[in-house]
C-alpha cells in the first residue's frame, strides 16, 4: 500500500466550528447529522446522476466509502426492490448489487468489520436477517437471523475495547444485538419491552472511559447499555412511542454528554447522558419522528438542535434551555432526519451552516439559512424526500448530496453547479491568523506518514477521517512538546482520507489517498 498525500488548508475557520468532532456525518456514531466538510452550493444544485433502484429508497441514508479498495469512493444504498446497490460516486454506475427476499429499510454501514484489511457492508432487512457483504464484490460473508424484522440501521464500533469490531442494531423481536464483526456470532443481547426500530448511538456518555450504546424502543423507553456487556446502565420512560433515533452531544457546554430524540407524544427530549435524568423537553405541534441534527447553526457559540415534526415544521432549539430560536413551516410532514453542513462556504466565504430539510408530502428538498431558518434554495426531485447524506462522493474535495425518494429513479446525487474542487472556507469575518503558517507551524506529508513541527508546546488533536466524515483513527490528542514530530496513520483500507490538525486557534488538513 502506498500513500499519495496533497496539502490543502481549511482556510480561516470560525471558532464556532470547534464544538465536538471534526468532521462528522456518515459514520458518525453519535448520530449528530453534522458534516463539517465544505461545499460550494450557493444556489440549488444540479443532478449529477440518478439511479433507478426499481423500488423506493426508504432507508435512512446512504453509506459513502471506498468499499472495493480501488481508490475511488462508492455510494451504497438499500431499496424496497429487495436489493443493496454499490454505485460509483463519480458516475452512479453500478459496481455490484446483492439481492435478498424482503425489503430493505435499514441503512447500510461500512467498515472493515473482520480486520482483514477489506471493507464490508452491513445492513438489516424485513426478512429477520442482518447481512455482512464483501465490499469488493458484494459476496456474502455472514448472515445472522433474528426473531423478526430488522429496520434498525446498524452501527459498527469496538464497543467492548477488545480491538475487534462489533455490529450493534435493534430488531422487531424486542432485542438489541451486539454481534462479532468477524463471524456474526452474538456477543450480547438485551431484551426490551417492545420493537426496536431506531438506530443505535454510541459514545462514552457518562465519562467513565468506556462506550455506551443508546437505543430508543417501541415501548416508550430509552435504554443506555454498557457497550462491553450489554448491561443496563439506565433507562427513561417517555410519554409515547419512539420513532426518532437518538443523537449524542454536549448540547449545553457543561462537559457532560446529552441524549436528544423526538417522540410520538409530540415532544423533543434532552436527557443527561450520565444519569438519564430529564434536562428539558420541548412540545411540538405533532409527532416528532425526525431524528435531530446538532450543531451551532447560528454562530452564537452555543449548540442548537434541529428537528422536524409531522406538523410540517422544523424547529431550531437552544441546546441549553430547549427554547425555540426559529422555526420553518415546510408544507408537508418532516419525518426524516435533518442534515447540517456549510454547503456554500467555498463560494460565499461566510463559513456559516445550512440546514437541509426532507419532506414526506412534496417533491422538494429545501435548504435553510442556519441563522434564521430562511429559505436559501429548493430542489425539486420526487415525492417523499428521505434522509440526505452529505459527503464527498467524487473525491473532488467538496461535498455532494445523496437523496433517496419514492420515485422509480429513486436515488439522486446532487452537486454544485460550478463543479468546484478542494472546497475551503475562507471568511474575512473569521478569527485572525487561524492558518498554521501564522504560528510557525509546519504540517506536511513525509513518506507514508505526516510531519508536524511546532516552535512551542501546543494542545492539538490529529485525526484521520474518511470522505463521509467517519473517524478512522485518532493519531494524537493532547499537548505536544516543541520541535518536530512524525506520525504514521494506521489505515488498513484503500481510499480517500483526511488527516486533520486542530488546535484552539487553527485548523489544517492533509488529503490522503491510500492505494
C-alpha positions in Angstrom: 0.0 0.0 0.0 1.3 3.5 -0.9 0.2 6.9 0.2 -0.3 9.9 -2.1 -0.8 13.0 0.2 -1.6 16.5 -1.0 -1.9 19.5 1.2 -4.8 21.9 1.4 -5.8 24.3 4.2 -9.3 24.7 5.6 -8.8 28.5 5.4 -9.7 30.6 8.3 -12.4 28.6 10.2 -14.5 30.4 12.7 -14.2 29.3 16.3 -17.9 28.4 16.3 -17.0 25.3 14.4 -14.8 24.0 17.2 -17.5 22.0 19.0 -17.3 18.2 19.4 -15.7 16.4 16.5 -14.5 17.5 13.1 -15.8 16.5 10.6 -18.8 14.3 11.2 -21.6 12.6 9.4 -22.0 9.4 7.6 -20.2 7.1 10.1 -20.7 9.4 13.0 -21.7 7.1 15.8 -23.2 9.9 17.8 -25.9 10.5 15.0 -25.5 14.2 15.0 -26.2 14.6 11.3 -23.5 17.3 11.1 -21.0 17.2 8.2 -18.1 19.6 8.6 -16.6 19.2 5.1 -17.4 22.2 3.0 -19.4 22.6 -0.2 -20.0 25.2 -3.0 -23.8 25.1 -3.3 -24.5 28.8 -3.3 -27.6 28.1 -5.5 -29.7 25.0 -6.0 -27.5 22.1 -7.0 -27.8 20.1 -10.3 -28.5 16.4 -10.6 -25.1 14.9 -11.0 -26.6 11.5 -11.6 -29.7 9.4 -10.6 -30.1 5.7 -10.3 -33.3 3.6 -10.8 -33.3 1.1 -8.0 -36.6 -0.5 -9.1 -38.3 0.5 -5.8 -38.5 3.2 -3.2 -35.4 4.1 -1.3 -36.8 4.1 2.2 -33.6 3.7 4.1 -32.3 6.3 6.4 -29.4 7.3 4.3 -26.6 6.1 2.0 -23.2 4.8 3.1 -20.2 6.6 1.4 -16.8 5.0 1.3 -14.2 3.3 -0.9 -15.7 -0.1 -0.2 -14.0 -2.1 -3.0 -10.4 -0.7 -2.5 -10.0 0.8 -5.9 -9.0 4.3 -4.6 -12.4 5.9 -5.6 -15.5 6.5 -3.4 -18.7 4.4 -3.7 -22.3 5.0 -2.7 -24.1 2.1 -1.1 -27.8 2.1 -0.6 -30.7 -0.3 0.1 -34.1 -0.4 -1.6 -37.6 -1.8 -1.4 -36.7 -3.7 -4.7 -35.0 -6.2 -2.4 -31.5 -5.2 -3.3 -28.5 -3.4 -2.0 -26.6 -1.4 -4.6 -23.0 -0.3 -4.7 -22.6 2.6 -7.2 -19.7 4.7 -8.4 -19.7 8.0 -6.6 -18.5 9.8 -9.8 -20.9 8.4 -12.3 -23.6 6.5 -10.4 -22.8 3.3 -12.5 -23.5 0.0 -10.8 -20.5 -1.8 -9.4 -22.3 -4.6 -7.7 -25.7 -5.5 -6.2 -26.9 -8.1 -3.7 -30.5 -9.5 -3.8 -32.4 -10.8 -0.8 -36.0 -12.0 -0.2 -37.5 -8.9 1.5 -37.4 -5.2 1.6 -34.6 -3.1 3.0 -35.4 -0.2 5.3 -32.1 -0.3 7.2 -29.3 1.9 6.0 -26.0 0.1 5.2 -22.9 0.6 7.4 -19.4 0.2 6.0 -16.2 -0.8 7.8 -13.5 -3.4 8.0 -15.5 -5.5 10.5 -13.3 -8.5 10.5 -9.9 -6.9 10.4 -8.8 -8.4 7.1 -8.0 -5.0 5.5 -11.0 -5.2 3.2 -14.2 -3.2 3.8 -17.6 -4.9 4.5 -21.1 -3.7 4.0 -23.6 -4.5 6.8 -27.4 -4.0 6.7 -30.7 -5.4 8.0 -33.9 -6.4 6.3 -37.5 -7.2 7.0 -36.8 -10.9 6.5 -35.4 -11.1 10.0 -31.8 -11.1 8.8 -28.7 -8.9 9.1 -26.2 -9.3 6.3 -22.5 -8.8 6.1 -21.2 -8.5 2.5 -17.7 -8.1 1.0 -17.3 -4.5 -0.1 -15.1 -5.7 -3.0 -17.8 -7.7 -4.9 -20.9 -7.9 -2.7 -20.4 -11.5 -1.9 -21.9 -12.8 1.4 -19.6 -13.1 4.3 -22.1 -14.0 7.1 -25.8 -13.7 7.8 -27.4 -13.6 11.3 -31.1 -14.4 11.8 -33.1 -12.6 14.5 -36.6 -13.3 15.6 -38.3 -10.6 13.5 -37.7 -7.7 11.0 -34.6 -5.5 11.2 -35.2 -2.0 10.1 -32.7 -0.5 12.6 -29.6 0.8 10.8 -26.5 -1.0 12.3 -23.6 0.8 14.0 -20.1 -0.6 13.8 -17.6 0.0 16.6 -15.3 -1.6 19.0 -17.8 -1.2 21.9 -16.0 -3.6 24.3 -12.5 -2.4 23.8 -11.1 -5.7 22.7 -9.5 -4.4 19.5 -12.2 -6.0 17.2 -15.3 -4.5 15.7 -18.8 -5.3 16.8 -22.1 -4.7 14.9 -24.9 -3.2 17.0 -28.6 -3.0 15.9 -32.2 -3.5 17.1 -34.9 -5.8 15.9 -38.7 -6.2 16.0 -38.1 -9.2 18.2 -37.7 -6.7 21.1 -33.9 -7.1 21.3 -30.8 -5.0 20.9 -28.0 -7.1 19.5 -24.2 -6.9 19.6 -22.6 -9.3 17.1 -18.9 -10.2 16.5 -17.9 -8.4 13.3 -15.7 -11.2 12.1 -18.2 -14.1 12.2 -21.7 -12.6 13.1 -21.8 -14.5 16.4 -23.7 -13.0 19.3 -21.6 -11.2 21.9 -24.5 -10.0 23.9 -28.2 -9.1 23.5 -30.6 -7.1 25.6 -34.4 -7.6 25.8 -36.6 -4.5 25.7 -40.3 -4.2 26.2 -41.1 -3.6 22.5 -39.9 -3.4 19.0 -36.5 -1.7 18.4 -36.7 0.4 15.2 -34.2 3.1 15.9 -30.6 3.2 15.0 -28.2 3.0 18.0 -26.0 5.9 19.0 -22.6 5.1 20.6 -20.4 7.2 22.8 -18.9 7.5 26.3 -22.0 9.2 27.6 -21.0 9.1 31.3 -17.3 9.9 31.0 -16.2 6.6 32.6 -13.8 5.8 29.8 -15.9 3.1 28.2 -18.5 3.2 25.4 -22.3 3.0 25.9 -25.0 2.1 23.4 -28.1 4.3 23.4 -31.3 3.0 21.7 -34.9 4.0 21.9 -37.6 1.4 21.9 -41.3 1.0 20.8 -42.1 0.5 24.5 -41.7 4.3 25.1 -38.3 3.8 26.7 -34.8 5.0 26.1 -32.1 2.5 27.0 -28.4 3.1 27.9 -26.4 -0.1 27.8 -22.8 -0.9 28.6 -21.0 -1.5 25.3 -18.8 -4.1 26.9 -21.5 -6.3 28.4 -24.9 -5.1 27.3 -25.9 -4.5 30.9 -28.5 -1.7 31.5 -26.9 1.4 32.9 -30.1 3.5 32.9 -33.5 3.8 31.2 -36.0 6.6 30.8 -39.8 6.3 30.2 -41.3 8.8 27.8 -45.0 9.6 27.0 -45.2 7.8 23.7 -43.7 5.5 21.1 -40.2 6.5 19.9 -39.7 6.9 16.2 -36.6 9.2 16.2 -33.1 7.8 16.6 -31.2 9.4 19.4 -28.3 11.8 19.0 -25.5 12.3 21.5 -23.6 15.6 22.1 -22.7 18.0 24.8 -25.5 20.4 23.9 -25.2 22.7 26.9 -21.5 23.0 27.2 -21.2 21.6 30.7 -18.7 18.9 29.7 -21.3 16.1 30.0 -23.0 14.4 27.1 -26.7 14.7 26.5 -29.1 12.4 24.6 -31.6 14.1 22.3 -34.5 12.5 20.4 -38.1 13.0 19.3 -41.3 11.2 20.3 -44.8 10.3 19.2 -46.0 12.4 22.2 -45.0 15.5 20.2 -42.0 16.2 22.4 -38.3 16.6 21.9 -36.4 15.3 24.9 -32.9 16.1 26.2 -31.6 13.7 28.8 -28.4 13.6 30.8 -26.0 11.0 29.4 -24.6 10.3 32.8 -27.9 9.5 34.6 -30.7 9.6 32.1 -32.4 12.4 34.0 -34.5 14.8 32.0 -32.8 18.1 31.4 -35.5 19.7 29.2 -38.3 18.9 26.8 -40.0 20.9 24.0 -43.6 20.4 22.8 -44.0 20.5 19.0 -47.3 20.6 17.2 -47.5 16.9 16.3 -45.4 13.7 16.4 -41.7 14.1 16.2 -40.5 11.2 14.0 -37.5 13.1 12.7 -34.0 12.3 14.0 -32.3 15.5 15.3 -29.2 17.4 13.9 -26.9 19.0 16.4 -24.6 22.0 15.6 -24.0 25.7 16.3 -26.0 26.7 13.2 -26.4 30.4 14.0 -22.8 31.1 15.0 -23.5 32.4 18.5 -21.1 30.0 20.2 -23.8 27.7 21.6 -25.3 24.5 20.2 -28.7 24.2 18.6 -30.9 21.2 17.9 -32.8 21.0 14.6 -35.7 18.6 14.4 -38.8 18.1 12.2 -42.3 17.3 13.1 -45.5 15.9 11.5 -46.9 19.4 11.9 -44.8 20.3 8.8 -42.5 22.4 10.9 -38.7 22.3 11.5 -37.8 23.6 15.0 -34.4 25.1 15.9 -34.0 24.8 19.7 -31.5 26.2 22.1 -29.3 23.3 23.4 -29.0 24.8 26.9 -32.7 25.5 27.6 -34.7 23.8 24.9 -36.3 27.2 24.0 -37.2 27.9 20.4 -34.8 30.0 18.3 -36.6 29.8 15.0 -39.0 27.6 13.1 -39.8 26.9 9.4 -43.1 25.6 8.0 -42.4 23.2 5.2 -45.9 22.5 3.9 -45.6 18.7 4.5 -44.6 16.2 7.1 -41.0 16.3 8.0 -40.5 12.7 9.2 -36.8 12.1 8.4 -33.5 13.3 9.7 -32.4 16.9 9.4 -28.8 17.4 8.0 -26.4 20.3 8.6 -23.3 21.5 6.8 -21.6 24.6 5.3 -22.9 23.9 1.9 -21.8 27.2 0.2 -18.6 28.1 2.1 -16.3 27.8 -0.8 -18.3 30.3 -2.9 -19.7 32.6 -0.3 -16.7 32.6 2.1 -19.0 33.2 5.0 -18.3 29.9 6.8 -21.9 29.6 8.0 -24.0 26.5 8.3 -27.0 25.5 6.2 -29.9 23.1 7.2 -31.3 20.6 4.7 -35.0 19.7 5.1 -36.5 16.5 3.6 -40.3 16.5 3.0 -42.6 13.5 3.0 -45.5 15.1 1.2 -43.8 17.1 -1.6 -41.1 16.8 -4.2 -38.9 19.4 -2.6 -35.5 19.3 -0.9 -35.2 22.6 1.0 -32.0 24.4 2.1 -32.4 26.9 5.0 -30.1 29.5 6.4 -29.0 28.2 9.8 -29.0 31.6 11.4 -32.7 32.4 11.0 -34.4 29.5 9.1 -35.0 31.5 5.9 -35.1 29.6 2.6 -31.9 29.7 0.5 -32.9 27.4 -2.3 -35.2 24.4 -3.1 -34.6 21.5 -5.4 -37.5 19.5 -7.0 -36.7 15.8 -7.1 -39.5 13.3 -6.4 -42.2 12.6 -3.8 -41.2 11.7 -0.2 -37.7 13.0 0.3 -35.8 10.8 2.7 -32.6 11.4 4.7 -29.9 13.3 2.9 -26.3 12.1 3.1 -23.8 14.9 2.8 -20.3 13.6 1.7 -17.6 13.9 -1.0 -18.7 11.2 -3.3 -16.5 12.0 -6.3 -13.2 12.8 -4.4 -13.0 16.4 -5.5 -12.7 17.9 -2.0 -16.2 19.3 -1.9 -19.4 17.8 -0.5 -22.2 16.5 -2.6 -25.7 15.3 -1.6 -27.2 11.8 -1.8 -31.0 11.7 -1.6 -33.5 8.8 -1.6 -37.1 9.1 -2.7 -40.2 7.1 -3.8 -39.6 7.6 -7.5 -38.5 4.9 -10.0 -35.2 6.8 -10.3 -35.2 6.7 -6.5 -31.6 7.8 -5.7 -30.3 11.2 -6.6 -26.8 12.6 -6.5 -26.6 16.4 -6.4 -23.5 18.6 -7.0 -22.8 22.3 -7.1 -23.3 23.9 -10.5 -19.7 25.1 -10.8 -18.3 21.6 -10.1 -15.8 23.1 -7.7 -12.9 21.2 -6.2 -10.9 21.4 -3.0 -13.5 23.5 -1.2 -12.4 25.5 1.8 -14.0 28.1 4.0 -12.1 31.4 4.0 -14.0 34.2 5.6 -12.8 37.8 6.2 -15.0 37.7 9.3 -13.2 34.7 10.8 -10.7 34.6 13.6 -7.4 36.3 12.6 -4.3 34.2 11.9 -6.1 30.9 12.0 -3.7 29.4 9.5 -0.9 27.3 10.9 1.5 29.4 8.9 0.9 32.4 11.2 2.1 30.3 14.2 5.3 29.0 12.6 3.8 25.5 12.4 4.6 23.1 9.6 2.2 20.3 8.8 3.0 18.2 5.7 3.4 14.7 4.3 6.5 12.7 5.0 6.8 9.4 3.1 3.9 7.2 4.4 3.3 9.5 7.4 2.8 13.1 8.3 5.2 15.5 9.8 4.4 18.3 12.3 6.8 21.0 13.5 5.7 23.4 16.3 8.0 26.1 17.7 6.2 25.9 21.1 4.3 23.4 23.1 0.7 23.3 21.8 -2.5 21.4 22.5 -3.6 19.6 19.3 -5.9 16.9 18.0 -4.7 14.9 15.0 -7.4 12.7 13.5 -8.0 10.6 10.3 -11.4 10.7 8.7 -12.9 9.1 5.6 -14.8 11.1 2.9 -18.1 10.5 4.7 -16.8 12.1 7.9 -16.3 8.9 9.7 -13.5 9.0 12.3 -10.9 6.3 11.3 -8.2 7.0 13.8 -7.1 9.5 16.5 -3.4 9.8 15.9 -2.7 12.2 18.8 -4.7 14.1 21.3 -3.0 16.3 23.9 -0.1 18.6 24.4 2.9 18.3 22.0 6.3 19.5 23.0 8.1 21.9 20.7 10.0 20.5 17.8 9.4 18.0 15.0 7.1 15.0 15.3 6.3 12.3 12.8 3.1 10.2 12.8 2.2 7.1 10.9 -1.6 6.7 10.2 -2.7 3.2 10.8 -5.3 2.7 8.0 -6.0 -0.7 6.6 -8.3 0.0 3.7 -7.6 1.9 0.5 -9.5 5.1 -0.3 -9.5 8.8 0.2 -8.9 10.2 3.8 -8.3 13.5 5.5 -5.7 13.9 8.2 -6.8 16.9 10.3 -4.7 19.0 12.7 -6.8 21.1 15.1 -6.0 23.4 17.9 -7.9 26.3 19.6 -6.8 28.8 17.0 -6.1 27.0 13.8 -7.1 24.0 11.6 -5.4 22.4 8.7 -5.9 19.2 6.8 -4.0 16.8 4.5 -5.8 15.0 1.8 -4.5 11.4 1.8 -5.1 8.8 -0.9 -4.2 5.2 0.0 -3.8 2.7 -2.8 
